[in-house]
């Protein structure tokens, strides 16, 4: 259970950090680096809508993160959160691939975030395997 507990704590903290990173004043400054050469329309209502949409993503990740941190107290009871985290990372990976290939996202950003998704999914696999060993 220790591996699953560690995984839930690590992901929980990471997902809470994502809320901070996606907070509009922070993310507004990062977007030109993420999408170089793209006219983002800073200062327009459309740009505000874009920031609001990403804030919702941050809030959703933070919600999963809070449940993961809560679940770390009793990992076996909350093990079903692991597939939720894996699916969240798979969707994020698909978005990053799409963004690099079709939306002008900087390659280094896409590769960095894909690596983060892979690390989290690998952590989920290790946590799941450790949990199965502990139960048997």
C-alpha positions in Angstrom: 0.0 0.0 0.0 3.0 2.3 0.5 3.6 2.6 -3.3 0.0 3.4 -4.0 -0.1 5.9 -1.1 3.1 7.6 -2.5 1.6 7.6 -6.0 -1.7 9.2 -4.8 0.2 11.9 -2.8 2.6 12.7 -5.7 -0.2 12.9 -8.3 -2.4 14.9 -5.9 0.3 17.5 -5.3 1.1 17.6 -9.0 -2.5 18.2 -10.0 -2.9 20.9 -7.4 0.3 22.6 -8.8 -1.4 22.5 -12.2 -4.2 24.7 -10.9 -1.6 27.3 -10.0 0.2 26.9 -13.3 -3.1 27.3 -15.2 -4.3 30.3 -13.1 -5.0 33.0 -15.7 -2.4 35.6 -14.7 0.3 32.8 -14.7 -0.9 31.0 -17.8 -1.4 34.2 -19.8 2.3 34.9 -19.7 3.2 31.3 -20.6 1.0 31.0 -23.7 3.2 32.9 -26.0 6.1 30.5 -25.1 3.8 27.5 -25.6 2.4 28.7 -28.9 5.2 30.7 -30.5 4.2 32.6 -33.7 0.5 32.2 -33.1 -1.7 35.3 -32.8 -3.3 34.6 -29.5 -5.3 37.8 -29.3 -4.1 38.9 -25.9 -6.4 41.5 -24.5 -9.4 40.4 -26.4 -12.5 38.6 -25.1 -11.5 35.5 -27.0 -8.2 35.4 -25.1 -10.1 35.8 -21.8 -12.3 32.9 -22.8 -9.2 30.8 -23.6 -7.8 31.5 -20.2 -11.1 30.7 -18.5 -11.3 27.4 -20.3 -7.8 26.4 -19.1 -8.7 27.5 -15.6 -11.5 25.0 -15.7 -9.0 22.3 -16.7 -6.9 23.3 -13.7 -9.9 23.2 -11.4 -10.8 19.7 -12.6 -7.2 18.5 -12.1 -7.2 20.0 -8.7 -10.4 18.2 -7.8 -8.8 14.9 -8.8 -5.7 15.9 -6.9 -7.7 16.6 -3.7 -9.4 13.3 -3.9 -6.0 11.6 -4.5 -4.6 13.3 -1.4 -7.7 12.3 0.6 -7.4 8.8 -0.7 -3.8 8.5 0.3 -5.0 8.1 3.9 -6.7 4.8 2.9 -5.2 3.8 -0.5 -6.9 0.4 -0.9 -10.3 2.1 -0.5 -9.4 4.7 -3.2 -7.5 2.4 -5.7 -10.3 3.0 -8.2 -8.9 6.5 -8.6 -5.9 5.1 -10.5 -7.8 4.4 -13.7 -9.3 7.9 -13.5 -5.8 9.3 -13.3 -4.6 7.1 -16.2 -7.5 8.1 -18.4 -6.9 11.8 -17.5 -3.3 11.4 -18.6 -4.2 9.6 -21.8 -6.6 12.5 -22.8 -3.8 14.9 -21.9 -1.4 13.0 -24.1 -3.8 13.0 -27.0 -4.3 16.8 -26.6 -0.5 17.4 -26.5 0.0 15.3 -29.7 -2.8 17.2 -31.4 -1.4 20.6 -30.2 2.1 19.9 -31.6 0.9 18.4 -34.9 -2.0 20.7 -35.7 -2.1 23.7 -33.4 1.4 25.1 -33.4 2.5 24.1 -29.9 6.2 24.3 -29.4 7.8 20.9 -29.8 9.7 21.2 -26.5 6.5 21.9 -24.6 4.7 18.9 -26.2 7.6 16.6 -25.5 8.0 17.8 -21.9 4.3 17.3 -21.2 4.2 14.0 -22.9 7.1 12.9 -20.7 5.2 14.0 -17.6 2.1 12.1 -18.8 4.3 9.0 -19.3 5.9 9.3 -15.9 2.4 9.5 -14.2 1.1 6.5 -16.2 4.2 4.5 -15.4 3.7 5.4 -11.7 0.1 4.2 -11.9 1.3 0.9 -13.4 3.9 0.4 -10.6 1.4 1.4 -7.9 -1.2 -1.0 -9.3 1.3 -3.9 -9.5 2.5 -3.2 -6.0 -1.1 -3.1 -4.7 -1.8 -6.5 -6.4 1.3 -8.0 -4.7 0.2 -6.6 -1.3 -3.3 -8.0 -1.7 -2.3 -11.6 -2.7 
